[in-house]
Amino acid sequence: MGWMSRFLAAVTFLAVGVIFSPETFGSTSPQDGQQHHHPKLLSFLKLAHLLCFSTAWGAALWVTFIGGIIMFKNLPRHQFGNLQSKMFPAYFSMVGVCCAVCVASFAYLHPWKTASMAHKYQLGFLLAAFAFNLTNLLVFTPMTIEMMKQRHKIEREAQIGEEVGWTKNQEVAKVNPKLAAMNKKFGMIHGLSSLANIMSFGSLAMHSWYLSGKINF
């Protein structure tokens, strides 16, 4: 299925969802002190918030706990690294934009001066997720990619890197101080990037608990 077909399918399902939404049949009423908002604007902001949150949450879950692990266990290390160097900027950009939309929509629906303490905490979680992603995008990811390229060069000189797993790297590093030093630097920066990603994921997880409490079946 081509990109245009996928896009049209998504738009079609979205349109059907709007047609059969409670707002269409007039079965909803304003909640949480949101009576001053226009009903259509309220629905649009909630939809934007939900779609962007679910996209950020799903992407973070897949990249952090599923996709990355599968690729690492099945791809040659240099191929895996090169693929990650293309995916991570796109991943952090997408999640960052989604978090920004969530922050903006939530802040508009719950102005700081009139927001409850619970809403202020939730806005804080969303801001934290956005900040951690932005840090990864602008700071840690460029540094990680540059160090990865440098390490790949050292590994190619040692004729390793086309295998799956870290075994040969660790063996060569024992007798190659240059590679051992690069492994240490890369591990530190990659560790900080992973920590920022986990903190962002955790912040989104806290907000998911809040959203689940708002669902009425």
N, C-alpha and C positions, 0 to 999 in steps of 0.2 A: 504494500500500500504506500503510495507516494505521500509527500508532505502535504500537498494540497488536499488530498482525499482525507487524510487524518484531521486536518484543520476543519474541513467542512463537516466531518462527522462530529467533532467536538462542539462546533457551533450549533449543529442541529440538536444535539442532546441538551445543550445549554438552553436553547430556545424552547424545547419541550418542557424543561424544568421550570422555566419562567411562566409558561402558559398554565401549568398545573400547580404553581406555587400558591400558598395560602393567601398571599396578598391579592392575587387575581380574583379570588372568590370572597375577599373582604372578611376573612376569618381570623385576622390577627389584630392585636391592639398594641400600642406603644408600651415599652417596658423600660425599667431601669432609668427613669427620669428622662426619656428620650422623646417626650411628647412634642417638644419644640421643633423637631426635625420633620421635614417633609417625608411622608411614607415611602415614596419611590426612592428618594435619596437614601433613606435609612436602609431599605432593602439592598440597594446597590452597594453601599458601604459594607454591609454585613456579608454580601456575596464576595466582594473583593477581599475582605479579610479572611473569610473561610477558604477561598480558593488559594490565596497566596500562602496562608498558613499550612494547608494540607500539602501544597507543592514543596514548601521548604522542609516540612517534617518528613515527607516521603523520600525526598532526595537525600536528606541527611541520614536517614535510616539506611537507605540502600548503599550509599557510598561508604559510610562508616563501618557498617557491620556485615554487608553481604557482597556487593560488587567488587570492592577493593580486595577482599580476602580471596575471592574466587580467581580474580586476575593474577594475584600474586602467586597462587599455588599452581597456576597452569601456564603462565607466560614466561618466556626467557626474561631475565631480570632487566636487561637494557631495553627490551621491547616494552616491558611493563612500566619502566620509568619514563620512557618517552611518551607513552600513552597517558600516564598520569600528569605529565607536564602540560598536556593539551587539555585534559579534562578538568583539572583543579581550578584554573582561572575561570572557566565557564561555570563550574559548579558553585564557586564562591560568589561569582557575579550574580547568578540566578537566585541563590538563596539570599544574598544581600538585598537584592531588589524586592524580593518577596517580603523580607522582614521589614524593609522600609515602608512598603504599602501597608503591612499589618500595623506598624507603629502609627502611621498617619491616620488610618481609618479608626483605630482604637482611640487615639488621642482626640479625634474630632467628635466621636460619639460620647466620649467621657472626658470633657474638659477638666484640666488639672484642678482648677479652683473649686469645682463642684463635685469632683470625683470622690468616691468612697476610698477608704484605705486599701480595700481589696483591688479596686481598679488601678490604683497607683502602683501597687505591687506588680500587677500584670503588665502595666506599661513598662515598668522597670525590667521585667523579664524579656519583653520584646526588644527593648533598647539594648539589653545585654547581648542578645542573639545577633542583632544587627552589628554591634560594635565588634564582637568577636569575629564575625565573618569579614567585616571590613579590614580588620587587622590581618587576617589571613590573606585576603586578596592583595593588599597593598604592601605588606611587610614580609610575612613568613613565606608565602608561596614564591615570590621572585627569588628570595634568598635560597630556598630549597631547590628550585630548578637550576640555579647557577651552580650550586654545590654538587648537584647530581651530575651536571655536565662535566665538571672537573673530575669527579670520581669515575665517571665512565671513561674518560681519557686515560686515567691511571690504570683502570682495569683492562682496557684494550691493550695497553703496553704489556700487561701481565698475561694477556691472552685468556681472560676470563670475562664473564658477563653474559654469555649466550646460553647459560644453563638456567634451570629453574631452581630457585632457592638460594640461600646465602652460604651454603657449605664451603664452596671454593673461595668465596670472598674472605671468609673467616680464616681459612687455612693460609691463604697468601698474605693476609694482614699480619700474621704472626712473624713473618720474615721480611715484610715490606713496611718500614716505618712510615713512609709517605702515605700509603693506603690506610694504615691504621689511624694516622692523624686525621685524614679526610673522613674516615668512618665516624670518628668521634665528633667532629664538627657537624657533619651531616645529621648524625643521630640527635644532637642537641637541638638544632633548628627544626628538624622534623618532629621531634618530641614536643616542642613548643607549639608547632602548627597543629599537631594532633590534639594537644590539650585545649587549644582555643576552639577547635572543632567540637570536641566533647562538651565544652562549656556552653557553646551555642546550642548543641543538641539538647543538653540538660535544661536550658532556659526555655526552649520550645516545648519540652516535655512538661514543664511546670504550667505553661499556658494551655496545653492540651487538657490538663486536669480541670482547669477553670472552664474551658469550653464544654467539656463533657457534662459539667453541672448545669449548663444552660440548655441542654437538649431535653425537650419534652416529647415523649412518645405517646 
